[in-house]
Amino acid sequence: MKLVLVWLGGTNQPCVLLSATNVAQAQSSWTPVATNAVGPNGWFTNSRPVKPGDPQQLYLCPSRIIN
């Protein structure tokens, strides 16, 4: 099973998909799980594996990384 994430961003801009298990933790401590550039059409797509029993994962693709 997989989760497909699709979002719209700035054309050809870098993008980092972040993941965490706690929405309250500081963004600077979220783990990068994918790095790529948004395509020329503005869309970015990424697939993440989902396994029964794995802890809940939250995903964020910020317009900029906040430290």
C-alpha positions in Angstrom: 0.0 0.0 0.0 1.2 3.5 -0.6 0.2 7.1 0.0 0.5 9.4 -3.0 1.1 13.1 -2.2 0.5 15.7 -4.8 0.8 19.4 -4.4 1.3 22.6 -6.4 4.4 24.7 -6.0 6.5 27.3 -7.7 7.7 26.1 -11.2 11.2 24.5 -11.0 11.6 25.5 -7.3 13.3 23.1 -4.9 11.0 21.3 -2.5 11.7 19.2 0.6 9.0 16.9 1.9 9.2 16.6 5.7 7.8 13.9 8.0 7.1 13.7 11.7 4.9 11.7 14.1 4.0 14.7 16.3 2.4 17.8 14.7 3.5 19.9 17.7 7.2 19.3 17.3 9.2 22.2 15.8 9.4 22.2 12.0 13.2 22.2 12.3 13.1 18.7 13.8 10.9 17.1 11.1 12.8 14.6 9.0 13.3 15.2 5.3 12.0 12.2 3.4 12.1 13.5 -0.2 13.9 16.3 -2.0 13.2 17.3 -5.6 12.3 20.3 -7.8 8.7 21.1 -8.6 8.1 20.3 -12.3 7.7 22.8 -15.1 3.9 22.5 -14.7 4.1 23.4 -11.0 3.1 20.0 -9.7 5.2 17.8 -7.4 4.2 14.1 -6.7 5.7 11.7 -4.2 4.7 8.2 -3.1 5.3 7.0 0.5 5.0 3.4 1.6 2.3 2.7 4.2 2.4 -0.5 6.3 -0.3 -1.6 8.8 1.0 -1.1 12.3 3.5 1.7 11.4 3.1 4.8 13.6 1.0 7.7 12.2 3.1 9.9 9.9 2.4 13.6 9.2 3.8 15.2 6.1 4.6 18.9 5.3 6.0 20.6 2.3 6.8 24.1 3.4 7.5 26.9 1.0 10.7 27.5 3.0 12.4 25.6 5.8 12.2 27.4 9.2 15.1 26.7 11.5 
